[in-house]
Amino acid sequence: MVKVLVNGKILCIRISSICADGQPAEYVRGTRSGVVVKPGDGEALAKAVLYLKNNPDLARELGSSGRHYVEENLSIEKIGKEMMTVFNKRR
């Protein structure tokens, strides 16, 4: 799930996260990068997709927000530096 979210955000695709709870849903809410709907609720998913279709400015904003988060927090350089910090503390 996270890989799909990250890949979509890099492309500035608006994402509807099909999660009611858990880390992916909190991530989407926290970054304002998509719409969270309850798993198995096809009607809510359809409404979310139509809402984004009918509100293209919001859809672009959500996509841009997700892309910004990925660029700032999930770049290979940033993750590499964080990993090196953890590894160096373990020595």
Secondary structure, DSSP 8 states (H G I E B T S, - for coil): -HHHHHHHHHTT--EEE--SSSHHHHHHHHHT-EEE--TT-HHHHHHHHHHHHH-HHHHHHHHHHHHHHHHHHS-HHHHHHHHHHHHHHH-
